[in-house]
């Protein structure tokens, strides 16, 4: 499966397709999708507004089981929990229907208070149809997230949570159809997922390069640098010595 991002001012004008055939022609390939579509904006038309085309499918898929109709927005979640100095590698997984609305720390990919994890890589994954957020780095440093896809998700998506996170790298990631969290699915008003951003950062000492926010109900990129760290990370800075708004 592939997805083509919107070519209009509406975030919902994306196209999702099943590949029916691929023909290799030297250094290029012709991909057939078995249906006709309106011509999208290409680089030749206007490189500023060209659509993105992304592969959604992966060889490994992790899916939710619709076994409780009373809780349709509570899927599985993945948490990497308190693993300082442990290198983690998450590559090439299609994560579908994860996340639990309104429950803190229940996200598709969540590094939760791991400290320094230099060498950790999260790459070439897909998070789609998430009920709450996408790739969340919380009180964790030195994670590299690159070439990941997020599609059709609720709340903030690629996220640095408390403002204490530093030296993380977000390179060449793509998010589209980022939807605002409904009021009854909010963790709290302070979490601001009702104003969902595809990329949300609370500390400037992190690195963003070549990322694309290709359609959100509210925000594409949101940098919110407070004068103190927030949430449970305040326990890691009891003297309030870290001021994200003053970090160069």
KOLMAR-874763 format. One record per residue: residue in three letters; z, y, x of N, C-alpha, C in turn. Coordinates in steps of 0.05 Angstrom, whole numbers, plus 5000, padded with zeros to 4 digits. Each point is the difference from the previous one (the first is absolute). Example, Ala and Ser with C-alpha at 12.3 -4.5 7.8 and 13.67 -1.06 7.14 Angstrom:
! residues 2
ALA515648865264500050244982500050245018 SER498650214993500150245016501450224985 
END
This chain:
! residues 248
UNK500049765016500050244984500050255017 UNK498650204991499950265013500650224980 UNK500750245010500450224982498650245012 UNK498750164983498750255008501750224988 UNK500850205017501650214991498450194981 UNK501450174986498850184981498150205014 UNK497750054987498150205010500150254983 UNK502050034983500350244983502850125005 UNK500650214984502650125003502249844985 UNK499249794986501949834986500949785019 UNK502649955002501049795018499449734989 UNK499449974975499549744988497149915000 UNK498250155011497249925001499349825023 UNK501849825006499549805021498449774987 UNK498949825017498749764991501049765016 UNK500849804986500949755012497949784995 UNK499249865021497849814997500849735013 UNK498649794990500049745013497449985016 UNK500349925025497649965017498749744991 UNK497450014995498549754991498449885023 UNK499250175020498349905021500150195023 UNK499849895024499950175025497749895017 UNK498350185009497849945018500450155026 UNK500249865022500350135026497350085011 UNK499750255009497550105011500650145027 UNK500249845021500650115026502950115001 UNK500250265006502650135001501050104973 UNK498449954979500850094974500049774980 UNK501050054976500049804979499350134974 UNK498749844983499450094972501949854982 UNK501650154985502049884982499150034971 UNK499949784986499250014972502549974982 UNK500050174978502349994982499249924972 UNK497549944996499249884975499950184976 UNK500250275005499950194978499050265011 UNK499050174982499050265008502250214996 UNK500050205017502050224999498650265003 UNK501350224992499050265005500150065030 UNK498050145010500050055029502450175008 UNK501649905019502350165010499150205021 UNK501850185007499650195022500349855026 UNK498050035018500049865026500350215022 UNK500349905024500250175023497450175003 UNK497849884994497450145001499950234980 UNK501349964977500150214980501850235008 UNK502549935007502050205008502349855014 UNK500250025026502149855014502850084992 UNK500350244988502750084992501049864975 UNK498249904984500749884974499049724996 UNK499249875021498949734998502249814990 UNK499249814984501949804990500749815023 UNK502349864996500849785018499549744986 UNK499349805015499749734989501949825016 UNK501849864986502049845014500149724990 UNK500549815018500449724993502849964990 UNK500349894976502649954989501049725006 UNK498249815000500749715003500949955029 UNK501949815002500949895026500149704998 UNK500049865022500249715000502749904990 UNK502150165003502649934991500750194977 UNK500849894978500850174977502849924991 UNK501650214994502749964989499950144972 UNK500549854979499750104973502649974984 UNK500350164980502349974982499349814977 UNK502149884989499749824978500950144974 UNK498250024981500750134975501649814982 UNK502549955008501749804986502150134982 UNK500150264999502150134984498850254986 UNK498849964976498750224987501950234993 UNK502649955000501950214994500350205023 UNK499149935024500250185023497350015015 UNK498050124988497350005011499750155026 UNK502050185006499750165024502049925022 UNK500849754999501849895021498649775013 UNK498650055023498849795015501649935024 UNK498949845018501549935025500250255018 UNK501449975022500150225020500449875027 UNK499150145021500349915028501750205015 UNK502349915011501850185015500549885028 UNK499450175020500849935027502650155005 UNK502149855002502750114997501649985026 UNK500950245011501950015022499149825023 UNK497650065012499049835021499450185025 UNK502150135012499550175023499049835024 UNK498050125014498949885024498649734995 UNK499249954976498549764993497250094992 UNK498049905015497250074994499049854976 UNK499050144980498949894976497050044999 UNK498649804989497150024998499249914972 UNK498850194985499049944973497150094999 UNK498249805001497250065002498449824981 UNK498250134985498049854985501049874975 UNK501750134984501149894976499250174976 UNK499349874978499350134975502549984982 UNK501450224996502650004986499650124972 UNK500249834980499250084973502450004980 UNK500450214986501950014978502950005010 UNK500550105024502750015011501450264990 UNK502650025006501550244994501549984973 UNK502450124999501649994976500850294992 UNK498950094978500450284992502950064995 UNK500950235011502650094994502249885017 UNK499349815018502149865016499550095029 UNK502050125012499750115027499549775020 UNK498250055019499449825022498449764992 UNK498949994976498449774991497050095000 UNK498849985024497350095005498349775011 UNK497450024999498349795011500449945029 UNK500250215017500649975028502150215007 UNK502449915008502250185004501549945026 UNK499850175019501649985025502650154994 UNK502249854997502550124990502150015022 UNK500450245011502150065020499949805023 UNK497749985012499649815022500450135028 UNK500350265002500350135026497449995015 UNK500249965026497650005018498749734999 UNK497549994992498549754999497450035015 UNK500150125024497650055016498349745002 UNK497450034996498249785001499349884973 UNK501350104979499549904973497450114989 UNK498449834987497450084990499749904971 UNK499150194983499349944972497150084998 UNK498149814998497250085003498249834982 UNK498050124989497849874985501149844976 UNK502050114987501049894975499050154976 UNK500249884977499550134975502549994982 UNK500950224990502050014978498650104976 UNK499949844979498750094975501649934975 UNK499750174980501449974975503049995004 UNK501050165018502950015006501450154978 UNK502349904992501650134979501850225012 UNK500450005026501650215012499450025030 UNK498750225008499550075027498249795014 UNK499750035026498149835015501249915026 UNK499650165021501049955027502250205006 UNK502549915001502350185003501449955027 UNK500450205015501549995026502650164996 UNK502349865001502550124994502049965023 UNK500850225012501949995023499049805021 UNK497450015006498849825019498050165017 UNK499949945026498450155018497949815014 UNK497850135008497949875016498649774987 UNK499450044974498249824986497150115001 UNK498149835005497250094999498749884974 UNK499150184983498649924975497150095003 UNK498149815000497250085004498149834983 UNK497950134990497949874985501049844976 UNK502150114987501049884975498850144976 UNK499949854978499050104974502250004980 UNK500150204983501850014977498450084976 UNK500049844979498350054977501549954973 UNK499950204983501149974973503049955001 UNK501550215008502849975005501650224987 UNK502649954995501750204988501950125021 UNK500450274998501950135018498950065027 UNK501750125017499150055028499049745012 UNK498150035019498749765009500649945029 UNK498650125019500749985028502350205005 UNK502449905007502450174997501949975023 UNK500950225011502350025018502350114984 UNK502249844996501750054977502150215003 UNK501650005021502450175001500050235019 UNK497950025017499950225019501249945027 UNK501149765003501149925026498049835016 UNK497849924987498049835012498350155020 UNK499649895024498450145020498249815016 UNK497950125012498149855017498549774986 UNK499750034974498349814985497150114999 UNK498149824999497250085001498549904975 UNK498750184987498349934977497150075007 UNK498449805007497350045009498049874982 UNK498150154989497649904986500849834976 UNK502050084985500749874975498750144976 UNK499649854979498650114976501749944975 UNK500550214984501349964975498450124977 UNK499849874978498650104977501349914974 UNK499650164979501249954974503149985002 UNK501150215013502950035002501050134974 UNK501649854985500850104973502950105000 UNK500550204983502750104998501849794986 UNK502549995009501949814988500850104973 UNK499949844979501050094974503050045001 UNK501050174982502850085001501949764999 UNK499349804983501849774998499849805024 UNK498250075019499849835024501150135025 UNK501150254997501050145023502549885012 UNK500250005027502549935013502150224994 UNK499150245004501650244993498150245001 UNK500850224988498450255001499750095029 UNK502049965016499950105028497949855017 UNK499249774991498049845015497250114996 UNK499550154980497550164995497549834997 UNK500349744993497649844995498550084975 UNK501250174984498550114977497950205009 UNK500150085026497950175012498749845023 UNK499249764994499249815021498050115020 UNK500549935025498250075022499049755014 UNK497549995006498949775015501349975027 UNK500550235014501450005025502450204998 UNK502449905005502450174997501749975025 UNK500650225013501549995025502250205000 UNK502349925011502450185000500950075029 UNK498449935020500750075028497450055015 UNK499750235013497450065013499549845026 UNK502149865011499649865025498949724994 UNK497749994986498549764995497050085002 UNK498349805000497250065007498149904978 UNK498350184991498049944979497350075011 UNK498249814999497250045010498149844983 UNK497950134990497849864987500749874973 UNK502250094988500749894974498550134977 UNK499649864978498550114977501649964975 UNK500550224986501149994973497750054981 UNK499149794987497450014985500449994970 UNK502150134990500350014971502949954992 UNK501450214992502749984991500450174974 UNK501849914983500550154976501450275006 UNK501450015024501450255006499450095028 UNK500949865021499850115027498649795019 UNK498550115019498949835021501949985023 UNK500650225014501850015022502350194994 UNK502549915004502350164994502049985023 UNK500450225014502050015022502450164990 UNK502349874998502450134990502249985021 UNK500350215016501850005022502650154993 UNK502149854994502550124992501750085025 UNK502250134995501750095022502049785009 UNK500249794985501649765008498549754991 UNK500749785012498949754990501349944973 UNK498949824985500949954973500649714995 UNK501149944977500549724992502149875017 UNK499849735002501949855015499850055030 UNK497850125009499750065028501950235009 UNK501250144981502050205008502349875015 UNK500549744995502249865014499349975030 UNK497450015006499249975028500150265015 UNK500450224986500250275012502450144987 UNK502449915005502450114986500650285007 UNK499150105023500550285008497850194993 UNK498049904985497750164991498650145024 UNK499649855021498850115024496950004998 UNK498949834983497149994998499050174977 UNK498350195006498850184981497049975000 UNK498949834982497149955001498350264998 UNK501050204986498450244997499750165026 UNK501749945020499950145026498849835023 UNK499249754993498949835021497150095007 UNK499450065025497350095006497949784997 
END
